[in-house]
Amino acid sequence: MLSAWHGAEDAFDKAIAEDPGFALAHIGRARVHQLNMEGGKARAMAAQARELATGATPRERSHVEIIAAVIESKPKIAVSGAESHLDEYPRDAQVLSMLLGAFGLYAFSGRPDHDAAKLAICERHAPHYGDDWWFMSYLGWSHTEAGNLSIGRVLSEQAMELRSANANAAHGLSHAMFEQGDMAAGRQFLSQWMPAHDRQSFLHGHLAWHVALTLLDADDLDGALAIYEQHIKPAGRPYPPLNIFTDGASLLWRLALAGQTGLEPHWRDVAAYGEKYFPQAGAHFADVHFALATAMTGGDALQTRLAQLEARAADGKLLPGRAAIELCRGIRAFAEGDHAEAIRLLEPAVAELTRIGGSHAQRELWEDTLIVAHIRAGHSDKAAEIIAARLDRRPSARDEAWARAAQRH
């Protein structure tokens, strides 16, 4: 599970068969069910784990309670529980992993400093891990997301050397290369590494998405679309629905921004997938991607989702606050061709973008949209300002192409 490698389900099932009273195996299996959005099974196994843990050690009971709180959508309880647990048992990697990553508890907390929080807790517990392959994977990625790109890349490379069969390290290294603008190296690395990675592993489709980003940067739109069709689009794939939906919607949107046509059937597929797996507002990262798909397919779905988001915001249940709503409204305005309105909505929301969670690479989509809106609205100076700031951070062929477009306008 910690290496994001196919086989965790079978391993937990075998552990339970060997010892039906092993609470930690039950809660681990429940977590896998949750990742696959098998909510009923996840909650049932979490309840069983709780019952089995009554006679276990305090350490095991705490471990079970934390992951059960995640499964039961009680993130505040899970975060406080995990932080306290780790102060006493810092080497419980499964508990620490709940806080980390693009989809972890910190990332989806709505707080703007979640990247710094992930790095801080990794550094706090680093003395207990040494050269542990899993910990180094997440320490490296946390540095990358916090903007310490050179350190992040070196640590990710070291993690790969310690254990190459580690999709989390491959993922972190892909992010480091992306953030450094080293797209060719990222594509070469993944093309050499991915054939050994079981296609059923839950990160395989997302790593293909990273390959597609490198092709987009090289202006190979057909190649990026082929990656979507072969590895990402909803077609009975064994990946977590949140990955399938967000990767699919974001890649199609990026392709559309780059000028790719003929995407309408794909948009309909992704929108239908979103309606199936995320029919109500609540998972805010899914909600902002739901806006991408439904803005392109039309109808009332986006307006309905916005009303739901407004209701959650009024009740204080929308963790990123108004930023998530304004991102959705801005996307709708952009899709309708109202670029002035898109700019009005997106500009302040982009300043709060980190609140929606995910990785920097995933969130960059909304800044991309703002750039294109400025260009199409004739605000070449504003577009150039955003692009220049990005080019100062890393080279990008796509940003350079947009800079030329801004000059032409």
Secondary structure as UniProt FT lines:
FT   TURN            2..3
FT   TURN            6..7
FT   HELIX           8..18
FT   TURN            20..21
FT   HELIX           23..35
FT   TURN            36..37
FT   HELIX           39..52
FT   HELIX           53..55
FT   HELIX           58..71
FT   TURN            72..73
FT   HELIX           75..88
FT   TURN            90..91
FT   HELIX           93..99
FT   TURN            102..103
FT   TURN            105..106
FT   HELIX           107..109
FT   TURN            112..113
FT   HELIX           114..125
FT   HELIX           126..128
FT   TURN            129..131
FT   HELIX           133..145
FT   TURN            146..147
FT   HELIX           149..162
FT   HELIX           167..179
FT   TURN            180..181
FT   HELIX           183..193
FT   HELIX           194..196
FT   TURN            199..200
FT   TURN            202..203
FT   HELIX           204..217
FT   TURN            218..219
FT   HELIX           221..227
FT   HELIX           228..232
FT   HELIX           241..258
FT   HELIX           264..277
FT   HELIX           284..297
FT   HELIX           301..314
FT   TURN            315..316
FT   TURN            319..321
FT   HELIX           322..335
FT   TURN            336..337
FT   HELIX           339..351
FT   HELIX           353..356
FT   HELIX           360..376
FT   TURN            377..378
FT   HELIX           380..393
FT   HELIX           397..408
//
